[in-house]
Amino acid sequence: MMKKVSFIALGLCLQAGGVLFAQQKDYPIQPVPFTQVHVNDNFWEPKMEVNASVTIPYVLAQCKAHGRVDNFLRAAKMETGDKLSDFPFDDTDIYKLIEGASYAIQVKKNPELERSIDTLINIIGAAQEKDGYLYTFRTVNAKKPHEWIGSKRWENEEILSHELYNAGHLYEAAVAHYQATGKRTLLNIAIKNADLLVRTFGYGKEEKYPGHQIVELGLAKMYRVTGNKKYLDLAKFFLDVRGPKGETYNQADKKVVDQHDAEGHAVRAAYMYTGMADVAALTGNEQYLHAIDDIWNDVVYRKLYITGGIGATNAGEAFGDPYQLPNMSAYAETCAAIANVYWNSRMFLLHGDSKYIDVLERTLYNGLLSGVALSGDRFFYPNPLASMNQHQRSAWFSCACCISNMTRFLPSVPGYVYARDRDNLYVNLYMSNASNIALQSGKLDIIEATSYPWDGKVDITLNPEKAFDFALKLRIPGWAQGKPIAGNLYAFADSSVSPVAITLNGKAVKYATEKGYAVLNRKWKKGDVVSISLPMPTEKVIANDKVKDDQDRFAFQRGPIVYCLEGPDNKDSLVQNITVSKAALTNAAFKPRMLNGIEVLTMEGKGTKRQLNTDSLLKTNQQVTAIPYYAWANRGPSEMTVWIPYKESASRPQPAPTIASKAKVSASVPNKRMWHALNDQYDPQDSKDSSFPYLHWWPKKDTTEFVQYDFDKPYTVSESKVYWFDDGPWGGCRIPASYKLYYQKDGQWVEVKNTIPYEIAKDKYNVLSFEPVTTTALKLVVQLPVDNSAGIHEWAVK
């Protein structure tokens, strides 16, 4: 049986722009707002400064360059024409930018940025229709409307229109802007839109659920700020009307209270679980709690990456089956990591258990932070756990949700440090800060000093206005207690546990533990100093045997940081061929000038290479270097792996050179990072195998394409083998309609004279024998299917 959460009447007063609204129910535990937590460390403060000074202006410029602002200008009739950007949800990039800028303004005043935001809000207001409807893709009334939006309002909401998704992000931005500046300009726009939703949706009216969840979170925030219970009621309606006749993809195949496993699109799912937590806290709904408790266990015990990422597959950007956690093809979308933080934060506020903060911290320092480059202007959409040079952060995506989401999230990080419940003060995350906190019996200033996450020593100075009794609850991370995370999905290879020492004013103190917290309950006076020392040995993490992709491998973790091997730091820029013994000793050293300052791990390992005409491997001892996962891909495309083989059978020896592997590749695919897949000498398990690189022409259909090898010298060849990529039935690639092979002769392309018929089949090498030719180049000319694209795993030549 699930343990019930007791909802209590908190009589909570939420302040926004000087207005107070009393509420009878909310989370039993409340976060200390980030505006009261002033982070001044060497890890997070520089990252938040880069976000404010680089990322936000950069994203604003990109939004202008890629039509996001023009969408609103044209909807407002302030600009002529009906050209729109790529997707109906592009409006949310502006909303998320405003939200992030509002947070950043609270952290550090920026009059110029505030003026830019005011200008955007004026444009948004002008684009809003008289009854409150705000959706530029319909209001512009383009001659050729986007196919997703439907012929009338809300028609395609349950599918792809994203009208309610846009509204949700509008509400979150409006509340943030109001609380940051006290201005009601955007809030009034949001209220007008929310009132339209209240009039439109409900039982006996429009009985539709959001195709992409987030409006539920936004409505809960609007309720907290305005006190209008109709917004909370509508959030609950959007949850209750969902399912059971919809799709698994957006969690509409069951009623939300009947869902007990994580399924479908990971971002949609985590936003929905967060919304369920919000509505449960505000209404006391126990059924929502039972559902999300079960779902949380499903994710953490069976579907969570070691980096905290969620969403295993690019097919639907979705959760996979239990223990399906591929590394190179991991989706682990940045938006999903952010949503995972939101969800786990809410779960902690409901239950007060540190295991939720363990997941939050793991995600925050690893699978979320990897989403943005150190420079602040390059971004990941998926966050893979292995690479063979095919991954690189991008300057922009046509679907830019992850970019604008990072923009709004980073300035809010201080809001996850502390939480409070009457006279209980929770210290959840460790970072240097100066904060002012109000508890039930008094106020206090708190100063935290630490070099976390590189060092586990934390000093906390408490300065209450007057001496008073309260409980200080210090989170002891699971990784400091020999357990990387709740459940048995991951474990440390060496489970020895060192005690966590805590001192008060220099003297050791005994403490009780409660739900993962060290509890110090006493009358605190000004100048009291509590010090906690979290042991930070380098741990080797082993995955559950059911995770086939991680068998015979381990991952390094030190403190909250997960590590990876990356090409630039290792011999021959290779890491897939490395093995490291489970008994290997590691050395940790801080490198202040490397990747903006990181703790680097070094150890002894072995590299393996294949040799021509023999099965024996060439093995060499070498130093192996590991860096924090979040910092990879800041030095160009490279090999990378989080999970390191400790058995040779799990490694991928460097292949011996062949005619094809030495060839220069070219293709009709513009993304040159895909070209290397043709001759990387990886044999796929089947045509849909996405665990290693492949080349594809998606979204092209019914076109003639090519791939080409230019050799380093003339070779006599008589056989070609091609392994087609086909991700049917869900993906967009199928085996081609036909193909031909040509060789270069006297500057001309001549078709080879095949001695066996051309074969086109899935899940095998398609071998073509032909009369021997001596040439310096070969070309495959491929005819794509009428209704699909095509791709190639590997092309070998003899």
Solvent accessible surface area in square Angstrom, and as a share of the most:
residue,aa,sasa,rsa
1,M,239,1.07
2,M,64,0.28
3,K,169,0.72
4,K,145,0.61
5,V,13,0.07
6,S,86,0.56
7,F,34,0.14
8,I,52,0.26
9,A,75,0.58
10,L,47,0.23
11,G,45,0.43
12,L,37,0.19
13,C,75,0.45
14,L,41,0.20
15,Q,125,0.55
16,A,4,0.03
17,G,43,0.42
18,G,58,0.56
19,V,58,0.33
20,L,107,0.53
21,F,61,0.26
22,A,76,0.59
23,Q,4,0.02
24,Q,119,0.53
25,K,78,0.33
26,D,1,0.00
27,Y,6,0.02
28,P,20,0.13
29,I,8,0.04
30,Q,29,0.13
31,P,53,0.33
32,V,0,0.00
33,P,55,0.35
34,F,28,0.11
35,T,52,0.30
36,Q,46,0.21
37,V,4,0.02
38,H,97,0.43
39,V,15,0.09
40,N,83,0.43
41,D,7,0.03
42,N,149,0.76
43,F,9,0.04
44,W,1,0.00
45,E,76,0.34
46,P,63,0.40
47,K,36,0.15
48,M,16,0.07
49,E,73,0.33
50,V,44,0.25
51,N,1,0.01
52,A,23,0.18
53,S,64,0.41
54,V,56,0.32
55,T,2,0.01
56,I,0,0.00
57,P,62,0.39
58,Y,42,0.16
59,V,0,0.00
60,L,20,0.10
61,A,54,0.42
62,Q,35,0.16
63,C,0,0.00
64,K,114,0.48
65,A,79,0.61
66,H,79,0.35
67,G,14,0.13
68,R,4,0.01
69,V,14,0.08
70,D,39,0.20
71,N,1,0.00
72,F,2,0.01
73,L,31,0.16
74,R,43,0.16
75,A,6,0.04
76,A,16,0.13
77,K,148,0.63
78,M,113,0.50
79,E,56,0.25
80,T,123,0.72
81,G,56,0.54
82,D,51,0.26
83,K,155,0.66
84,L,33,0.16
85,S,17,0.11
86,D,78,0.40
87,F,48,0.20
88,P,0,0.00
89,F,24,0.10
90,D,0,0.00
91,D,0,0.00
92,T,1,0.01
93,D,3,0.02
94,I,1,0.01
95,Y,1,0.01
96,K,1,0.00
97,L,0,0.00
98,I,0,0.00
99,E,3,0.01
100,G,0,0.00
101,A,0,0.00
102,S,0,0.00
103,Y,29,0.11
104,A,7,0.06
105,I,2,0.01
106,Q,50,0.22
107,V,81,0.46
108,K,129,0.54
109,K,150,0.63
110,N,55,0.28
111,P,87,0.55
112,E,122,0.55
113,L,15,0.08
114,E,39,0.17
115,R,147,0.54
116,S,35,0.23
117,I,1,0.01
118,D,41,0.21
119,T,77,0.45
120,L,9,0.05
121,I,3,0.02
122,N,102,0.52
123,I,17,0.09
124,I,1,0.00
125,G,29,0.28
126,A,54,0.42
127,A,2,0.02
128,Q,23,0.10
129,E,50,0.22
130,K,194,0.82
131,D,54,0.28
132,G,0,0.00
133,Y,2,0.01
134,L,11,0.05
135,Y,2,0.01
136,T,1,0.00
137,F,4,0.02
138,R,40,0.15
139,T,23,0.13
140,V,14,0.08
141,N,125,0.64
142,A,12,0.10
143,K,187,0.79
144,K,187,0.79
145,P,80,0.50
146,H,44,0.20
147,E,149,0.67
148,W,52,0.18
149,I,6,0.03
150,G,19,0.18
151,S,100,0.64
152,K,131,0.56
153,R,68,0.25
154,W,15,0.05
155,E,70,0.31
156,N,31,0.16
157,E,0,0.00
158,E,51,0.23
159,I,108,0.55
160,L,57,0.29
161,S,0,0.00
162,H,9,0.04
163,E,6,0.03
164,L,0,0.00
165,Y,12,0.05
166,N,1,0.01
167,A,6,0.05
168,G,0,0.00
169,H,1,0.00
170,L,2,0.01
171,Y,0,0.00
172,E,4,0.02
173,A,0,0.00
174,A,0,0.00
175,V,8,0.05
176,A,5,0.04
177,H,1,0.01
178,Y,6,0.02
179,Q,87,0.38
180,A,14,0.11
181,T,35,0.21
182,G,38,0.37
183,K,66,0.28
184,R,106,0.39
185,T,67,0.39
186,L,0,0.00
187,L,1,0.01
188,N,74,0.38
189,I,18,0.09
190,A,0,0.00
191,I,38,0.19
192,K,86,0.37
193,N,5,0.02
194,A,0,0.00
195,D,45,0.24
196,L,11,0.06
197,L,1,0.00
198,V,29,0.17
199,R,136,0.50
200,T,26,0.15
201,F,4,0.02
202,G,10,0.10
203,Y,144,0.55
204,G,74,0.72
205,K,108,0.46
206,E,55,0.25
207,E,88,0.39
208,K,49,0.21
209,Y,25,0.09
210,P,0,0.00
211,G,2,0.02
212,H,14,0.06
213,Q,0,0.00
214,I,0,0.00
215,V,0,0.00
216,E,0,0.00
217,L,1,0.00
218,G,0,0.00
219,L,0,0.00
220,A,0,0.00
221,K,46,0.19
222,M,0,0.00
223,Y,26,0.10
224,R,36,0.13
225,V,8,0.05
226,T,28,0.17
227,G,33,0.32
228,N,49,0.25
229,K,119,0.50
230,K,124,0.53
231,Y,2,0.01
232,L,4,0.02
233,D,71,0.37
234,L,8,0.04
235,A,0,0.00
236,K,62,0.26
237,F,14,0.06
238,F,0,0.00
239,L,0,0.00
240,D,34,0.18
241,V,22,0.13
242,R,0,0.00
243,G,11,0.11
244,P,78,0.49
245,K,196,0.83
246,G,22,0.21
247,E,118,0.53
248,T,62,0.36
249,Y,90,0.34
250,N,8,0.04
251,Q,0,0.00
252,A,0,0.00
253,D,36,0.19
254,K,78,0.33
255,K,66,0.28
256,V,2,0.01
257,V,39,0.23
258,D,78,0.40
259,Q,2,0.01
260,H,82,0.37
261,D,80,0.42
262,A,3,0.02
263,E,29,0.13
264,G,8,0.08
265,H,9,0.04
266,A,1,0.01
267,V,6,0.03
268,R,8,0.03
269,A,0,0.00
270,A,0,0.00
271,Y,2,0.01
272,M,0,0.00
273,Y,0,0.00
274,T,0,0.00
275,G,0,0.00
276,M,0,0.00
277,A,0,0.00
278,D,0,0.00
279,V,0,0.00
280,A,0,0.00
281,A,0,0.00
282,L,10,0.05
283,T,47,0.27
284,G,19,0.18
285,N,26,0.14
286,E,54,0.24
287,Q,111,0.49
288,Y,0,0.00
289,L,3,0.02
290,H,59,0.26
291,A,0,0.00
292,I,0,0.00
293,D,12,0.06
294,D,38,0.19
295,I,0,0.00
296,W,3,0.01
297,N,43,0.22
298,D,3,0.02
299,V,1,0.01
300,V,1,0.00
301,Y,76,0.29
302,R,72,0.26
303,K,15,0.07
304,L,0,0.00
305,Y,2,0.01
306,I,1,0.00
307,T,2,0.01
308,G,0,0.00
309,G,1,0.01
310,I,0,0.00
311,G,2,0.02
312,A,3,0.02
313,T,30,0.17
314,N,81,0.42
315,A,51,0.40
316,G,31,0.30
317,E,39,0.18
318,A,11,0.08
319,F,15,0.06
320,G,15,0.14
321,D,100,0.52
322,P,69,0.43
323,Y,34,0.13
324,Q,73,0.32
325,L,2,0.01
326,P,19,0.12
327,N,18,0.09
328,M,11,0.05
329,S,25,0.16
330,A,4,0.03
331,Y,28,0.11
332,A,3,0.02
333,E,6,0.03
334,T,0,0.00
335,C,4,0.02
336,A,0,0.00
337,A,1,0.00
338,I,0,0.00
339,A,0,0.00
340,N,1,0.01
341,V,0,0.00
342,Y,23,0.09
343,W,1,0.00
344,N,1,0.00
345,S,14,0.09
346,R,31,0.11
347,M,0,0.00
348,F,4,0.02
349,L,9,0.04
350,L,7,0.03
351,H,33,0.15
352,G,6,0.06
353,D,32,0.16
354,S,6,0.04
355,K,62,0.26
356,Y,11,0.04
357,I,4,0.02
358,D,15,0.08
359,V,1,0.00
360,L,1,0.00
361,E,2,0.01
362,R,8,0.03
363,T,0,0.00
364,L,0,0.00
365,Y,1,0.00
366,N,0,0.00
367,G,2,0.02
368,L,0,0.00
369,L,5,0.02
370,S,0,0.00
371,G,0,0.00
372,V,14,0.08
373,A,10,0.08
374,L,34,0.17
375,S,62,0.40
376,G,1,0.01
377,D,36,0.19
378,R,95,0.35
379,F,1,0.01
380,F,8,0.03
381,Y,25,0.10
382,P,45,0.28
383,N,2,0.01
384,P,2,0.01
385,L,0,0.00
386,A,7,0.06
387,S,0,0.00
388,M,6,0.03
389,N,51,0.26
390,Q,32,0.14
391,H,37,0.17
392,Q,47,0.21
393,R,8,0.03
394,S,32,0.21
395,A,39,0.30
396,W,32,0.11
397,F,41,0.17
398,S,60,0.39
399,C,28,0.17
400,A,0,0.00
401,C,16,0.09
402,C,1,0.00
403,I,0,0.00
404,S,0,0.00
405,N,1,0.00
406,M,1,0.01
407,T,0,0.00
408,R,3,0.01
409,F,1,0.00
410,L,7,0.03
411,P,4,0.02
412,S,16,0.10
413,V,0,0.00
414,P,3,0.02
415,G,13,0.13
416,Y,36,0.14
417,V,0,0.00
418,Y,1,0.01
419,A,2,0.01
420,R,56,0.20
421,D,25,0.13
422,R,126,0.46
423,D,31,0.16
424,N,38,0.19
425,L,0,0.00
426,Y,13,0.05
427,V,0,0.00
428,N,4,0.02
429,L,1,0.00
430,Y,0,0.00
431,M,1,0.00
432,S,13,0.08
433,N,0,0.00
434,A,39,0.31
435,S,5,0.03
436,N,69,0.35
437,I,4,0.02
438,A,42,0.33
439,L,16,0.08
440,Q,127,0.57
441,S,52,0.34
442,G,16,0.15
443,K,115,0.49
444,L,3,0.01
445,D,74,0.38
446,I,0,0.00
447,I,82,0.42
448,E,2,0.01
449,A,52,0.41
450,T,23,0.14
451,S,71,0.46
452,Y,5,0.02
453,P,1,0.01
454,W,30,0.10
455,D,64,0.33
456,G,7,0.07
457,K,94,0.40
458,V,0,0.00
459,D,45,0.23
460,I,0,0.00
461,T,34,0.20
462,L,0,0.00
463,N,34,0.17
464,P,1,0.01
465,E,130,0.58
466,K,135,0.57
467,A,52,0.40
468,F,13,0.05
469,D,79,0.41
470,F,3,0.01
471,A,4,0.03
472,L,0,0.00
473,K,16,0.07
474,L,0,0.00
475,R,0,0.00
476,I,7,0.03
477,P,0,0.00
478,G,9,0.09
479,W,19,0.07
480,A,5,0.04
481,Q,79,0.35
482,G,21,0.20
483,K,100,0.43
484,P,4,0.03
485,I,2,0.01
486,A,17,0.13
487,G,16,0.15
488,N,99,0.51
489,L,0,0.00
490,Y,4,0.02
491,A,53,0.41
492,F,11,0.05
493,A,50,0.38
494,D,88,0.46
495,S,77,0.50
496,S,80,0.52
497,V,84,0.48
498,S,59,0.38
499,P,122,0.77
500,V,14,0.08
501,A,59,0.46
502,I,4,0.02
503,T,37,0.22
504,L,24,0.12
505,N,74,0.38
506,G,69,0.66
507,K,152,0.64
508,A,92,0.72
509,V,42,0.24
510,K,198,0.84
511,Y,64,0.24
512,A,69,0.53
513,T,86,0.50
514,E,90,0.40
515,K,100,0.42
516,G,22,0.21
517,Y,1,0.00
518,A,0,0.00
519,V,26,0.15
520,L,14,0.07
521,N,111,0.57
522,R,79,0.29
523,K,117,0.50
524,W,0,0.00
525,K,104,0.44
526,K,137,0.58
527,G,41,0.39
528,D,1,0.01
529,V,50,0.29
530,V,0,0.00
531,S,16,0.11
532,I,0,0.00
533,S,43,0.28
534,L,7,0.03
535,P,34,0.21
536,M,21,0.10
537,P,72,0.46
538,T,33,0.19
539,E,21,0.10
540,K,26,0.11
541,V,0,0.00
542,I,41,0.21
543,A,10,0.08
544,N,29,0.15
545,D,116,0.60
546,K,130,0.55
547,V,0,0.00
548,K,141,0.60
549,D,43,0.23
550,D,6,0.03
551,Q,89,0.40
552,D,46,0.24
553,R,46,0.17
554,F,0,0.00
555,A,0,0.00
556,F,0,0.00
557,Q,2,0.01
558,R,35,0.13
559,G,3,0.03
560,P,3,0.02
561,I,1,0.00
562,V,0,0.00
563,Y,1,0.01
564,C,0,0.00
565,L,0,0.00
566,E,0,0.00
567,G,0,0.00
568,P,63,0.40
569,D,33,0.17
570,N,12,0.06
571,K,97,0.41
572,D,83,0.43
573,S,66,0.42
574,L,35,0.17
575,V,0,0.00
576,Q,15,0.07
577,N,11,0.06
578,I,0,0.00
579,T,12,0.07
580,V,2,0.01
581,S,64,0.41
582,K,91,0.38
583,A,87,0.67
584,A,17,0.13
585,L,160,0.79
586,T,44,0.25
587,N,89,0.45
588,A,38,0.29
589,A,37,0.29
590,F,97,0.40
591,K,88,0.37
592,P,83,0.52
593,R,229,0.84
594,M,45,0.20
595,L,24,0.12
596,N,116,0.59
597,G,9,0.09
598,I,0,0.00
599,E,14,0.06
600,V,4,0.02
601,L,0,0.00
602,T,31,0.18
603,M,7,0.03
604,E,115,0.52
605,G,8,0.08
606,K,88,0.37
607,G,3,0.03
608,T,0,0.00
609,K,66,0.28
610,R,121,0.44
611,Q,70,0.31
612,L,108,0.54
613,N,160,0.82
614,T,62,0.36
615,D,138,0.72
616,S,63,0.41
617,L,50,0.25
618,L,86,0.43
619,K,101,0.43
620,T,57,0.33
621,N,118,0.60
622,Q,17,0.08
623,Q,111,0.49
624,V,0,0.00
625,T,14,0.08
626,A,0,0.00
627,I,0,0.00
628,P,0,0.00
629,Y,0,0.00
630,Y,6,0.02
631,A,0,0.00
632,W,0,0.00
633,A,3,0.02
634,N,42,0.21
635,R,89,0.32
636,G,22,0.21
637,P,68,0.43
638,S,8,0.05
639,E,13,0.06
640,M,0,0.00
641,T,4,0.02
642,V,0,0.00
643,W,3,0.01
644,I,1,0.00
645,P,2,0.01
646,Y,54,0.20
647,K,101,0.43
648,E,68,0.30
649,S,101,0.65
650,A,22,0.17
651,S,13,0.08
652,R,41,0.15
653,P,11,0.07
654,Q,56,0.25
655,P,34,0.21
656,A,12,0.09
657,P,74,0.46
658,T,51,0.29
659,I,37,0.19
660,A,6,0.04
661,S,32,0.21
662,K,98,0.42
663,A,10,0.08
664,K,147,0.62
665,V,17,0.10
666,S,28,0.18
667,A,12,0.09
668,S,28,0.18
669,V,5,0.03
670,P,123,0.77
671,N,59,0.30
672,K,140,0.59
673,R,83,0.30
674,M,27,0.12
675,W,46,0.16
676,H,85,0.38
677,A,1,0.01
678,L,0,0.00
679,N,9,0.05
680,D,9,0.05
681,Q,58,0.26
682,Y,33,0.12
683,D,94,0.49
684,P,11,0.07
685,Q,143,0.63
686,D,35,0.18
687,S,1,0.01
688,K,124,0.52
689,D,15,0.08
690,S,36,0.23
691,S,28,0.18
692,F,36,0.15
693,P,10,0.06
694,Y,41,0.16
695,L,0,0.00
696,H,47,0.21
697,W,8,0.03
698,W,142,0.50
699,P,90,0.56
700,K,85,0.36
701,K,106,0.45
702,D,75,0.39
703,T,51,0.29
704,T,87,0.50
705,E,10,0.05
706,F,61,0.25
707,V,0,0.00
708,Q,27,0.12
709,Y,0,0.00
710,D,47,0.24
711,F,19,0.08
712,D,91,0.47
713,K,112,0.47
714,P,84,0.53
715,Y,33,0.13
716,T,88,0.51
717,V,1,0.01
718,S,43,0.27
719,E,38,0.17
720,S,0,0.00
721,K,50,0.21
722,V,0,0.00
723,Y,12,0.05
724,W,0,0.00
725,F,5,0.02
726,D,7,0.04
727,D,40,0.21
728,G,17,0.16
729,P,100,0.63
730,W,212,0.74
731,G,25,0.24
732,G,24,0.23
733,C,4,0.03
734,R,62,0.23
735,I,49,0.25
736,P,6,0.04
737,A,64,0.49
738,S,50,0.32
739,Y,6,0.02
740,K,85,0.36
741,L,0,0.00
742,Y,53,0.20
743,Y,28,0.10
744,Q,54,0.24
745,K,108,0.46
746,D,133,0.69
747,G,60,0.58
748,Q,121,0.54
749,W,80,0.28
750,V,58,0.33
751,E,67,0.30
752,V,5,0.03
753,K,139,0.59
754,N,60,0.31
755,T,83,0.48
756,I,71,0.36
757,P,109,0.68
758,Y,51,0.19
759,E,65,0.29
760,I,51,0.26
761,A,26,0.20
762,K,95,0.40
763,D,78,0.40
764,K,89,0.38
765,Y,45,0.17
766,N,0,0.00
767,V,49,0.28
768,L,0,0.00
769,S,32,0.20
770,F,5,0.02
771,E,87,0.39
772,P,96,0.61
773,V,20,0.11
774,T,89,0.52
775,T,5,0.03
776,T,57,0.33
777,A,0,0.00
778,L,0,0.00
779,K,35,0.15
780,L,0,0.00
781,V,38,0.22
782,V,0,0.00
783,Q,54,0.24
784,L,1,0.00
785,P,19,0.12
786,V,105,0.60
787,D,105,0.54
788,N,35,0.18
789,S,0,0.00
790,A,0,0.00
791,G,0,0.00
792,I,0,0.00
793,H,5,0.02
794,E,7,0.03
795,W,0,0.00
796,A,30,0.23
797,V,11,0.06
798,K,135,0.57
